[in-house]
Amino acid sequence: MEPALRELWAESRDLLGLPSPSLDDTAAAAVPRVDLPPTPLAFLRDHVSPGRPLLVSAAATRHWPAASLWPTASYLTDALRSTPVSLHLTPDGRADALASHPHPRRSGPSRCFASAHVRRVDFPTAVRLIRGSDPAAGLVAYAQQQDDCLRGEYAAVAGDVDAHVPWASEALGCLPEAVNLWIGNAHSVTSFHKDHYDNIYVVLSGEKHFLLLPPTEHHRLYVRDYPAAHYVAAEQDTEGEHQLRLKLEMEEPERIVPWSSVDPCPPSPEEMAVQASSFPLYFDGPAPIRCTVRAGEMLYLPSMWFHHVSQSPGPNGLTIAVNYWYDMQFDIKYAYFNFLRSLEINGCSSGKAGALEGDLEEKKD
């Protein structure tokens, strides 16, 4: 079975026009890039139908007021001065990711799926906490509410960007289901996952660094069932200073989340050795497709593509992005994907969750 899967990985990348270098190869597979937005027909034919990513230059957003206003030090803080927003807090910048189980048992799982603690604060406080995020201090803040928040919490500045991406909306035959705003710094990292959306991701300050795998490479991520947990806040005073401490608590009743087991960027050589030994299909397979999205640029990420995201802040100390989620078409390709992931190989099964139920847990960026 494994040789057949490896052939599938190579063949699918070849059909998409993407090379398959090894992880040790210095040549990285590149996402196709265009200087001008495509026509709806070209976008549908060359990218949506085959499921092929696309990077569009900053020409696509040059007319947006946000392109010049949001990277400044004070515009958003002034515009949203009295606006309460949802701020996601973790000790290490890894929300919606695997963490050590707080109460491991010999016969139980050693890891769990950890969600952030969400706190409502005014926007200037959110920006201050994001800029001051430090894993060494046990607190990293990220504005990543994923509920159409640009048109909700941040409606006061929603007019600074297009309400939708016209060439994408025409090609996809619908308007976006959600438009979200993301504000963080270099400490926030998003683990490998996939979404049931065609995603147009636009960076407006700083850079986003994507590692991408096509849906055909599902088995390489060792998706397994993990019990869900979330961070809770514990207020404490230390040497006269008020501090916020986070601790992990398991959800009750138990909730199971299928999630990727692979960390592609382990923090130490020792952890890299553990990862490579535990997940050989990832570390012995073709290198992920790398894509850096710079300020003003747009990335089209087809539905069901796995992506891992890190970021670098702009001169304002922030990474700011907007994304448009277009609901995917549940067609024959979705049926093929579900069949593919039902195949078991070297301990790479899809867990116990139902196909659609498990997928709907995965709406993160």
C-alpha positions as CSV (number, residue, x, y, z in Angstrom):
1,M,0.0,0.0,0.0
2,E,2.8,2.5,0.9
3,P,4.5,2.3,-2.6
4,A,1.1,3.0,-4.2
5,L,0.5,6.0,-2.0
6,R,4.0,7.4,-2.7
7,E,3.2,7.1,-6.4
8,L,0.0,8.9,-5.9
9,W,1.8,11.7,-4.1
10,A,4.3,12.1,-6.9
11,E,1.7,11.8,-9.7
12,S,-0.7,14.4,-8.1
13,R,2.0,16.9,-7.7
14,D,3.1,16.4,-11.2
15,L,-0.4,17.0,-12.5
16,L,-0.6,20.2,-10.5
17,G,2.8,21.3,-11.9
18,L,4.5,21.2,-8.5
19,P,7.8,19.5,-8.0
20,S,8.4,16.8,-5.3
21,P,11.8,17.5,-3.7
22,S,12.8,15.6,-0.6
23,L,12.9,17.4,2.8
24,D,16.7,17.5,2.4
25,D,16.5,19.1,-1.0
26,T,17.3,22.8,-1.1
27,A,14.9,23.3,-4.1
28,A,11.4,24.0,-2.7
29,A,8.2,23.5,-4.6
30,A,6.8,27.0,-5.4
31,V,3.1,28.1,-5.6
32,P,2.3,29.6,-9.0
33,R,2.4,33.4,-8.9
34,V,0.8,36.0,-11.1
35,D,1.3,39.8,-11.2
36,L,-2.3,40.6,-11.9
37,P,-5.5,39.0,-10.7
38,P,-6.7,36.3,-13.0
39,T,-10.0,36.4,-15.0
40,P,-12.8,34.4,-13.4
41,L,-12.6,31.9,-16.2
42,A,-8.8,31.4,-15.9
43,F,-9.0,31.1,-12.2
44,L,-11.8,28.5,-12.4
45,R,-10.0,26.5,-15.2
46,D,-6.4,26.7,-13.9
47,H,-6.8,26.7,-10.1
48,V,-10.3,25.9,-8.7
49,S,-11.1,22.9,-10.9
50,P,-7.7,21.2,-10.4
51,G,-7.3,22.3,-6.8
52,R,-4.1,24.3,-7.4
53,P,-3.0,27.1,-5.2
54,L,-2.2,30.6,-6.5
55,L,-0.3,33.6,-5.2
56,V,-1.4,37.0,-6.6
57,S,0.8,40.1,-6.3
58,A,0.0,43.2,-4.3
59,A,-1.6,44.7,-7.4
60,A,-4.7,42.9,-6.3
61,T,-5.1,45.1,-3.1
62,R,-3.5,48.3,-4.2
63,H,-6.9,50.0,-4.2
64,W,-7.8,48.9,-0.7
65,P,-7.5,51.7,2.0
66,A,-6.3,49.0,4.4
67,A,-3.2,48.4,2.3
68,S,-1.8,51.8,3.3
69,L,-3.7,52.5,6.6
70,W,-3.5,49.2,8.5
71,P,0.3,48.8,8.6
72,T,0.6,52.2,10.4
73,A,1.3,52.2,14.1
74,S,-2.0,53.8,15.2
75,Y,-4.8,53.7,12.6
76,L,-6.5,50.5,13.8
77,T,-6.1,51.4,17.4
78,D,-7.7,54.8,16.8
79,A,-10.5,53.5,14.7
80,L,-11.3,50.7,17.1
81,R,-10.5,52.5,20.4
82,S,-13.7,51.7,22.2
83,T,-14.4,48.3,20.5
84,P,-14.4,45.1,22.5
85,V,-12.9,42.2,20.7
86,S,-12.2,38.5,21.3
87,L,-8.5,37.8,22.2
88,H,-7.2,34.2,22.2
89,L,-4.6,33.5,24.8
90,T,-2.2,30.5,25.1
91,P,1.1,30.1,27.0
92,D,3.1,29.3,23.9
93,G,1.3,30.7,20.8
94,R,-0.1,27.3,19.8
95,A,-3.8,27.5,19.9
96,D,-5.9,24.7,18.3
97,A,-2.9,22.4,18.5
98,L,-1.6,19.4,20.3
99,A,-0.3,19.8,23.9
100,S,0.8,17.5,26.7
101,H,-2.2,16.0,28.5
102,P,-2.5,17.7,31.9
103,H,-3.4,14.4,33.6
104,P,-1.8,11.6,31.6
105,R,-2.6,8.0,32.5
106,R,-0.5,5.0,31.7
107,S,-3.2,3.5,29.4
108,G,-4.5,6.9,28.0
109,P,-3.3,9.4,25.5
110,S,-0.2,11.5,26.4
111,R,-1.4,14.5,24.3
112,C,-4.6,16.4,23.8
113,F,-6.1,19.0,21.5
114,A,-5.8,22.3,23.2
115,S,-7.9,25.4,22.4
116,A,-7.1,28.9,23.6
117,H,-8.6,30.9,26.5
118,V,-10.8,33.6,24.9
119,R,-11.1,36.9,26.7
120,R,-13.0,40.0,25.7
121,V,-10.9,43.2,25.9
122,D,-10.9,46.6,24.3
123,F,-8.9,46.7,21.0
124,P,-6.0,48.9,22.3
125,T,-5.5,46.4,25.2
126,A,-5.6,43.5,22.6
127,V,-2.9,45.2,20.5
128,R,-0.7,45.9,23.6
129,L,-1.0,42.2,24.7
130,I,-0.2,41.0,21.2
131,R,2.9,43.2,20.9
132,G,4.0,42.1,24.3
133,S,3.5,38.4,23.8
134,D,6.3,36.3,25.1
135,P,6.3,32.5,25.5
136,A,9.0,32.9,28.2
137,A,6.4,34.8,30.3
138,G,3.8,32.1,29.6
139,L,1.4,34.4,27.6
140,V,0.9,34.8,23.9
141,A,-2.1,36.7,22.5
142,Y,-3.6,36.4,19.1
143,A,-6.8,38.0,17.6
144,Q,-8.1,35.0,15.6
145,Q,-11.9,34.9,16.1
146,Q,-13.2,32.7,13.3
147,D,-16.9,33.7,13.1
148,D,-17.0,36.3,10.3
149,C,-15.4,38.6,12.7
150,L,-14.4,41.3,10.2
151,R,-18.1,42.0,9.5
152,G,-18.9,41.6,13.2
153,E,-16.5,42.7,15.9
154,Y,-14.4,44.8,13.4
155,A,-17.3,46.2,11.3
156,A,-16.0,49.7,11.9
157,V,-13.0,49.0,9.6
158,A,-14.6,46.4,7.3
159,G,-15.0,49.0,4.6
160,D,-11.2,49.4,4.3
161,V,-11.1,46.1,2.3
162,D,-13.3,44.7,-0.5
163,A,-16.4,43.0,0.8
164,H,-15.5,40.0,-1.4
165,V,-12.9,39.1,-4.1
166,P,-14.9,39.7,-7.4
167,W,-13.0,37.3,-9.7
168,A,-13.1,34.6,-7.0
169,S,-16.8,35.1,-6.3
170,E,-17.7,34.9,-10.0
171,A,-15.6,31.8,-10.5
172,L,-16.9,30.0,-7.4
173,G,-20.5,31.1,-8.0
174,C,-21.1,32.5,-4.5
175,L,-20.1,35.2,-2.0
176,P,-17.9,34.4,1.0
177,E,-19.5,32.7,3.9
178,A,-17.2,34.5,6.3
179,V,-14.6,37.2,6.3
180,N,-12.1,37.1,9.2
181,L,-9.4,39.4,10.6
182,W,-6.2,38.0,12.1
183,I,-3.7,40.0,14.2
184,G,-0.7,38.4,15.8
185,N,3.1,38.4,16.1
186,A,5.9,36.0,15.4
187,H,5.0,33.8,18.4
188,S,1.7,32.6,17.0
189,V,1.8,29.4,15.0
190,T,-1.0,27.4,13.4
191,S,-0.6,23.6,13.3
192,F,-1.3,21.5,10.2
193,H,-5.0,21.3,9.4
194,K,-7.4,21.6,6.5
195,D,-10.6,23.6,5.9
196,H,-13.9,23.0,4.1
197,Y,-13.5,26.3,2.4
198,D,-11.9,27.7,-0.6
199,N,-9.7,30.3,1.1
200,I,-8.5,33.7,-0.2
201,Y,-5.9,34.8,2.3
202,V,-4.6,38.4,2.2
203,V,-1.7,39.8,4.3
204,L,-1.8,43.5,5.0
205,S,1.2,43.8,7.5
206,G,4.1,41.5,7.9
207,E,4.3,38.1,6.3
208,K,2.7,34.7,6.6
209,H,4.7,31.6,6.0
210,F,2.7,28.5,4.7
211,L,3.7,24.9,4.5
212,L,1.3,23.2,2.2
213,L,0.3,19.6,1.4
214,P,-2.3,18.5,-1.2
215,P,-5.2,16.4,0.1
216,T,-3.7,13.3,-1.5
217,E,-1.0,13.4,1.2
218,H,-3.4,13.0,4.1
219,H,-1.7,9.9,5.5
220,R,1.6,11.8,5.9
221,L,0.1,13.8,8.8
222,Y,-1.0,10.8,11.0
223,V,-4.4,12.3,11.8
224,R,-5.5,10.7,15.0
225,D,-8.2,11.2,17.7
226,Y,-7.3,13.4,20.6
227,P,-9.4,14.4,23.7
228,A,-10.2,18.1,23.7
229,A,-9.0,20.6,26.3
230,H,-8.9,24.3,26.7
231,Y,-6.8,26.9,28.6
232,V,-8.4,28.6,31.6
233,A,-7.2,31.8,33.2
234,A,-5.9,31.9,36.8
235,E,-5.3,35.4,38.2
236,Q,-2.5,35.8,40.6
237,D,-0.4,38.5,42.3
238,T,3.4,38.0,42.2
239,E,5.6,40.4,44.1
240,G,2.9,43.1,43.9
241,E,2.2,42.6,40.2
242,H,-1.0,41.3,38.8
243,Q,-0.4,38.4,36.4
244,L,-2.5,36.1,34.3
245,R,-1.5,32.5,34.3
246,L,-3.0,29.8,32.0
247,K,-3.6,26.2,32.8
248,L,-5.0,23.4,30.7
249,E,-8.2,21.7,31.6
250,M,-9.8,18.7,29.9
251,E,-13.3,19.2,28.5
252,E,-16.2,17.5,30.2
253,P,-18.0,15.7,28.9
254,E,-15.2,14.3,26.8
255,R,-15.0,15.6,23.2
256,I,-12.8,13.9,20.6
257,V,-11.0,15.9,17.9
258,P,-9.2,14.3,14.9
259,W,-6.0,16.2,14.4
260,S,-2.6,16.0,12.7
261,S,0.1,14.5,14.9
262,V,3.0,16.0,13.0
263,D,5.0,19.0,14.1
264,P,7.0,20.0,11.0
265,C,9.2,22.4,12.9
266,P,10.3,20.8,16.2
267,P,12.1,23.1,18.6
268,S,15.2,20.9,19.2
269,P,17.3,18.2,17.5
270,E,16.1,15.8,20.1
271,E,12.5,16.5,19.3
272,M,13.2,16.3,15.6
273,A,14.6,12.9,16.0
274,V,11.4,11.8,17.9
275,Q,9.2,13.3,15.3
276,A,11.1,11.7,12.4
277,S,11.1,8.3,14.0
278,S,7.4,8.5,14.9
279,F,6.1,9.9,11.6
280,P,8.3,8.7,8.8
281,L,5.7,9.2,6.0
282,Y,6.0,13.0,6.6
283,F,9.8,13.2,7.2
284,D,10.8,10.7,4.6
285,G,8.3,12.0,2.0
286,P,8.5,15.0,-0.5
287,A,9.0,18.4,1.1
288,P,5.9,20.5,1.8
289,I,5.2,23.3,-0.6
290,R,6.4,26.5,0.9
291,C,4.8,29.9,0.3
292,T,5.5,33.3,1.9
293,V,2.6,35.8,1.5
294,R,3.9,39.3,1.9
295,A,2.0,42.5,2.6
296,G,-0.6,43.2,-0.1
297,E,-0.4,39.7,-1.6
298,M,-3.3,37.2,-1.9
299,L,-3.0,33.4,-1.6
300,Y,-5.7,31.2,-3.0
301,L,-5.7,28.0,-0.9
302,P,-8.1,25.3,-2.3
303,S,-10.4,23.5,0.1
304,M,-9.0,20.4,1.8
305,W,-5.4,21.4,1.4
306,F,-3.4,20.9,4.6
307,H,-1.5,24.0,5.8
308,H,0.8,25.0,8.6
309,V,1.2,28.7,9.2
310,S,3.8,30.9,11.0
311,Q,4.3,34.6,10.7
312,S,6.6,37.6,10.8
313,P,5.5,41.0,12.0
314,G,5.7,44.2,10.0
315,P,7.3,47.5,11.1
316,N,4.2,48.1,13.3
317,G,5.1,44.9,15.3
318,L,2.0,43.1,14.0
319,T,1.1,40.6,11.4
320,I,-2.3,41.5,10.1
321,A,-4.3,39.5,7.6
322,V,-7.9,39.1,6.2
323,N,-9.3,35.9,4.8
324,Y,-12.4,35.1,2.7
325,W,-13.9,31.7,3.3
326,Y,-16.0,30.5,0.3
327,D,-17.9,27.3,1.1
328,M,-16.5,24.3,-0.8
329,Q,-18.5,22.1,-3.2
330,F,-19.1,18.7,-1.8
331,D,-18.6,16.8,-5.0
332,I,-17.0,13.6,-6.3
333,K,-13.6,14.8,-5.2
334,Y,-14.8,14.9,-1.6
335,A,-16.0,11.3,-1.9
336,Y,-12.6,10.3,-3.3
337,F,-10.8,12.0,-0.4
338,N,-13.0,10.2,2.2
339,F,-12.2,6.9,0.5
340,L,-8.5,7.7,0.5
341,R,-8.4,8.6,4.2
342,S,-10.3,5.4,5.1
343,L,-7.3,3.4,4.0
344,E,-5.0,2.4,6.9
345,I,-1.2,2.3,6.4
346,N,1.5,2.0,9.1
347,G,-0.8,3.2,11.8
348,C,-2.1,6.2,9.8
349,S,-5.8,5.8,10.3
350,S,-8.3,8.7,10.4
351,G,-9.5,8.0,13.9
352,K,-13.0,7.2,15.1
353,A,-14.8,10.4,14.2
354,G,-17.3,10.4,11.4
355,A,-16.1,11.8,8.1
356,L,-18.0,15.0,8.1
357,E,-18.1,15.5,11.9
358,G,-14.4,15.2,12.1
359,D,-13.8,17.5,9.2
360,L,-16.0,20.3,10.6
361,E,-13.7,20.5,13.7
362,E,-11.0,21.8,11.3
363,K,-11.7,25.4,10.6
364,K,-8.5,27.1,11.7
365,D,-5.9,29.4,10.2
